[in-house]
Amino acid sequence: MKKVIYLIGLLAVMGCKGNGNDSQSTKDELCEAPSFCADSAYEYVAKQCSFGPRVMNSAAHDSCGDYIANTFTRMGAKVYNQYADSKLYDGTPVKMRNIVASVNPDADIRIIISGHWDSRPWADHDEDETKYHTPIDGANDGGSSIGIMLEMARILQADMNEKGDSAMLRRKGIGVDFICWDAEDCGTPEFDANHDNDESNASTWCLGSQYWAGTRHIEGYTARYGINLDMVGGNNTVFYKERYSMQYAPTLVDKVWSIAHSLGYSNYFNNEECGYITDDHVQVNLGGIPCIDIIGADNEGIGFPETWHTVNDNIQNINKNTLKTVGQTMLTVLWNE
């Protein structure tokens, strides 16, 4: 993810944060969703980290990919594995694997919840320059998204097991596709001479979603909308309205933020906009499906979370309250579709 654009954008809006209390919705107007279990999501994040850094072409990467796919399958989802070859910024060949887990796969109306599952091969934003070439655990930057998605899938599958038309997804004719993007976080490192060359740098990020945008896991696949999650489990986190999201799907952004405020999460979901972020949602939008990005920033207004692209992005810095906030918001969005 070319997150440096986001950092610049955030710095541009420092000092203009709103208090997030202008939502017109009330909690009483919402259909109540099941309770999201942050403890369970946390364990899913910890399990991913237990394999080691999930960098491309590594045993840890392959083993964690199997774990994610098998866990979704065990929950009753229909899993598609999308394998592809690609190259890193320096020409290194890599093996990619997008994992798509479909709940209620026969429904015509599809909604995408997505996030990347790979981790950064370099701690190139660490304070210690000697650690720049150290792969990171990616507990928040990648792992938190998948942890939330796995817990959502568990809850949705339990709902699908309800009899008759009592299951929410079956009653509304909606299916959810959890897309786990690969090779999102392997873009040009900061220590490379070409890092600041925007034209050559942008295409080195989000390789998995780039591939999916041109080759869907199902021919002709489309969805009503998508929500991409990134860095959604850190400490001191706030979520701004990202500008590509506002460009492509402003109504969806406002809906999600309004629901979050109605649930009491206005301290997390700030109504101010931040900069443009080249994240996986951009490829989904370019593919014709409106998609927004929920991506964590530091609530002090200094940019990305302090663990971003450092060796400190580990399980010790995952916050269950942040996982709960995002997970409960996502479930409530689905229950009010």
C-alpha positions in Angstrom: 0.0 0.0 0.0 1.4 3.4 -0.9 0.6 4.7 2.5 2.9 7.7 2.3 0.1 9.5 0.3 -2.2 8.9 3.3 0.4 10.3 5.7 0.8 13.5 3.7 -3.0 13.8 3.5 -3.4 13.4 7.2 -0.8 16.0 7.9 -2.8 18.4 5.7 -5.9 18.0 7.8 -4.3 18.1 11.3 -6.1 20.4 13.6 -9.4 20.1 11.7 -10.8 17.0 13.4 -14.5 17.0 14.1 -16.0 15.4 17.2 -18.0 13.0 15.1 -21.3 13.7 16.8 -23.3 14.9 13.8 -24.8 11.5 12.9 -28.6 11.7 12.2 -29.1 8.0 13.0 -29.9 6.6 16.5 -29.1 3.2 17.8 -32.8 2.5 18.2 -33.3 2.8 14.4 -30.8 0.0 13.7 -31.5 -3.7 13.4 -29.4 -5.2 16.2 -26.6 -7.5 15.0 -25.1 -10.3 16.9 -22.3 -9.4 19.3 -18.8 -9.4 17.8 -16.3 -11.3 20.0 -13.1 -9.4 20.2 -11.4 -12.2 22.1 -12.0 -14.6 19.3 -10.8 -12.1 16.7 -7.7 -11.5 18.8 -6.9 -15.2 18.8 -7.2 -15.3 15.0 -4.7 -12.5 14.8 -2.3 -14.2 17.2 -2.5 -17.5 15.3 -1.5 -15.7 12.0 1.5 -14.1 13.8 2.5 -17.5 15.2 3.6 -18.7 11.8 6.1 -15.9 11.5 6.2 -13.0 9.1 3.9 -13.8 6.1 6.2 -12.5 3.4 6.1 -13.8 -0.1 7.9 -17.0 -1.0 8.2 -18.1 2.6 7.1 -21.2 4.5 5.3 -19.0 7.0 3.4 -17.4 4.2 2.3 -20.7 2.7 1.4 -22.2 6.1 -0.6 -19.2 7.2 -2.5 -19.2 3.8 -3.5 -22.8 4.4 -4.6 -21.9 7.9 -6.8 -19.1 6.7 -8.4 -21.1 3.9 -9.0 -24.1 6.1 -10.5 -22.0 8.9 -13.0 -20.4 6.5 -13.8 -23.9 5.1 -14.3 -25.3 8.5 -16.8 -22.5 9.2 -18.8 -23.6 6.2 -17.7 -21.0 3.7 -17.0 -21.9 0.0 -13.4 -21.1 -0.5 -11.7 -20.2 -3.8 -7.9 -20.1 -4.0 -6.6 -17.8 -6.6 -2.9 -18.5 -7.4 -0.8 -16.2 -9.6 2.8 -15.3 -10.4 4.0 -11.7 -10.0 7.2 -9.7 -9.4 8.3 -7.4 -6.7 9.6 -3.9 -7.3 13.1 -5.2 -8.0 12.0 -8.0 -10.3 12.0 -10.8 -7.7 9.4 -13.5 -8.8 6.7 -14.2 -6.2 3.9 -16.7 -5.8 0.6 -15.0 -4.8 -2.5 -16.5 -3.3 -5.8 -14.5 -3.0 -8.2 -16.4 -0.8 -12.0 -15.8 -1.3 -14.4 -17.3 1.2 -18.1 -17.1 0.3 -20.9 -17.3 2.8 -24.3 -18.0 1.3 -22.6 -18.5 -2.1 -25.8 -19.1 -4.0 -27.2 -15.6 -3.3 -27.3 -13.2 -6.2 -26.6 -10.1 -4.2 -22.9 -10.1 -3.1 -21.1 -7.9 -0.6 -17.3 -7.9 -0.3 -15.5 -7.6 3.0 -11.7 -7.6 2.3 -8.3 -7.1 3.7 -4.7 -8.2 3.0 -3.1 -11.2 4.7 0.5 -10.8 3.7 3.0 -8.9 5.9 5.7 -6.4 5.0 9.1 -7.9 4.1 10.9 -4.9 5.5 10.7 -2.8 8.7 11.6 0.2 6.5 9.9 2.7 8.8 11.6 1.5 12.0 13.5 4.0 14.1 16.5 1.6 14.0 18.0 1.6 10.5 19.7 -1.7 11.2 16.2 -3.3 11.2 15.1 -1.9 7.8 15.6 -5.3 6.2 13.8 -7.2 8.9 10.4 -8.8 8.0 7.5 -7.8 10.3 4.8 -9.8 12.0 2.1 -7.5 10.5 -0.3 -8.1 13.5 -2.1 -4.9 12.8 -1.1 -4.2 9.2 -2.8 -7.2 7.7 -3.4 -9.6 10.5 -6.1 -7.5 12.2 -8.2 -7.4 9.1 -8.2 -11.2 8.6 -8.9 -11.7 12.3 -12.0 -9.6 12.1 -13.1 -11.3 8.9 -12.7 -14.8 10.3 -14.8 -13.9 13.4 -17.4 -12.3 11.1 -17.5 -15.5 9.0 -18.0 -17.6 12.2 -20.9 -15.4 13.3 -22.5 -15.4 9.8 -22.2 -19.1 9.4 -23.9 -19.6 12.8 -26.7 -17.3 11.6 -27.0 -19.3 8.3 -27.5 -22.4 10.4 -30.8 -21.0 11.7 -33.9 -22.8 10.5 -36.4 -21.5 7.9 -36.1 -17.8 7.1 -34.7 -16.7 10.4 -31.2 -16.5 9.0 -30.4 -12.9 8.1 -28.5 -13.6 5.0 -30.9 -16.1 3.6 -33.9 -13.9 4.4 -32.4 -10.9 2.6 -30.9 -13.0 -0.2 -27.4 -11.6 0.5 -24.1 -13.4 0.2 -20.8 -12.2 1.7 -17.4 -12.7 0.1 -14.4 -12.4 2.4 -11.5 -11.6 0.1 -8.0 -12.0 1.6 -5.6 -10.1 -0.7 -2.1 -11.2 -1.1 1.0 -9.2 -1.9 -0.5 -5.9 -0.8 2.4 -4.8 1.4 5.4 -5.5 -0.7 5.7 -2.2 -2.5 9.0 -0.3 -3.0 10.7 0.1 0.4 11.7 3.5 1.7 15.4 2.7 1.5 15.2 2.1 -2.3 16.3 5.0 -4.5 13.0 4.8 -6.5 10.8 5.0 -3.5 9.8 8.6 -4.1 9.2 8.1 -7.8 5.4 8.1 -7.8 5.0 6.8 -11.3 7.1 3.7 -10.8 6.2 3.2 -7.2 2.4 3.0 -7.3 2.2 -0.2 -9.3 4.4 -2.1 -6.9 1.7 -2.2 -4.2 -1.5 -4.2 -4.0 -0.4 -6.9 -6.5 -3.1 -9.4 -5.4 -6.0 -7.0 -5.9 -4.5 -5.9 -9.2 -4.6 -9.4 -10.4 -8.1 -10.0 -9.1 -9.4 -6.9 -10.8 -8.4 -8.3 -14.1 -9.1 -12.0 -13.4 -12.1 -12.5 -11.0 -12.3 -15.7 -8.9 -15.6 -16.3 -10.7 -16.0 -15.2 -14.3 -18.3 -12.2 -14.5 -18.4 -11.8 -10.7 -19.7 -8.5 -9.3 -21.0 -7.2 -6.0 -23.2 -4.5 -4.6 -20.3 -2.9 -2.8 -17.1 -3.7 -0.9 -15.5 -2.6 2.3 -11.8 -3.0 2.7 -10.2 -3.2 6.1 -6.6 -2.3 6.9 -4.8 -1.6 10.2 -8.0 -2.1 12.2 -6.6 -3.5 15.5 -4.0 -1.0 16.8 -3.8 1.2 19.9 -4.8 4.9 19.7 -6.6 4.3 16.4 -8.9 6.6 14.5 -10.5 6.1 11.1 -10.9 9.1 8.8 -13.0 9.2 5.6 -10.4 8.3 2.9 -10.7 10.4 -0.3 -10.7 7.6 -2.9 -13.6 6.2 -0.9 -15.4 9.5 -0.9 -14.8 9.8 -4.6 -16.1 6.4 -5.6 -18.7 5.6 -2.9 -19.5 8.6 -0.6 -23.0 7.3 0.3 -21.5 4.1 1.6 -18.8 5.9 3.6 -21.5 8.1 5.2 -23.7 5.0 5.9 -20.8 3.1 7.6 -19.7 6.1 9.7 -23.3 6.9 10.7 -23.8 3.4 11.9 -20.5 3.5 13.8 -21.6 6.7 15.5 -25.0 5.2 16.4 -23.2 2.3 18.1 -21.2 4.8 20.2 -18.0 4.7 18.2 -17.6 8.3 17.2 -14.3 8.5 19.0 -13.0 6.0 16.4 -14.8 7.0 13.3 -14.0 10.6 12.6 -16.1 12.6 10.1 -13.1 14.5 8.7 -11.5 13.4 5.4 -7.9 12.3 5.1 -5.7 12.0 2.0 -5.9 9.5 -1.0 -4.6 6.0 -0.2 -3.6 3.6 -2.8 -4.9 0.5 -1.1 -6.7 -2.6 -2.4 -10.0 -0.9 -2.5 -8.8 1.2 -5.4 -8.5 -1.9 -7.6 -12.0 -3.0 -6.7 -13.3 0.5 -7.7 -11.4 0.4 -11.0 -13.0 -2.9 -11.6 -16.5 -1.4 -11.4 -17.5 -2.3 -7.8 -17.9 0.7 -5.4 -15.6 0.0 -2.5 -14.4 2.0 0.6 -11.4 1.8 2.8 -11.5 1.6 6.6 -7.8 2.2 7.5 -6.3 3.1 10.9 -4.5 6.3 11.7 -2.9 7.5 14.9 -5.4 9.5 16.9 -2.8 12.1 17.7 -3.0 13.3 14.1 0.6 12.3 13.3 -0.2 9.9 10.5 -0.2 6.1 10.5 -0.1 4.0 13.7 3.3 4.2 15.3 3.9 0.5 14.7 3.4 1.0 10.9 6.2 -0.8 9.0 8.2 -1.4 12.1 9.2 -4.5 14.1 6.7 -3.4 16.8 3.8 -4.4 14.6 3.2 -7.5 16.7 0.5 -9.1 18.8 1.5 -7.2 21.9 0.3 -4.0 20.2 -3.2 -5.3 19.2 -6.1 -3.7 21.0 -9.2 -5.7 21.5 -11.4 -2.6 21.8 -10.4 -1.5 18.3 -11.2 -5.0 16.9 -14.6 -4.8 18.7 -15.3 -1.4 17.2 -14.7 -2.4 13.6 -16.1 -5.9 13.8 -19.4 -4.7 15.5 -19.7 -1.9 13.0 -19.3 -4.3 10.1 -21.8 -6.8 11.4 -24.3 -4.0 12.0 -23.8 -2.7 8.4 -24.7 -6.2 7.1 -27.7 -6.6 9.4 -29.1 -3.3 8.2 -28.5 -3.9 4.5 
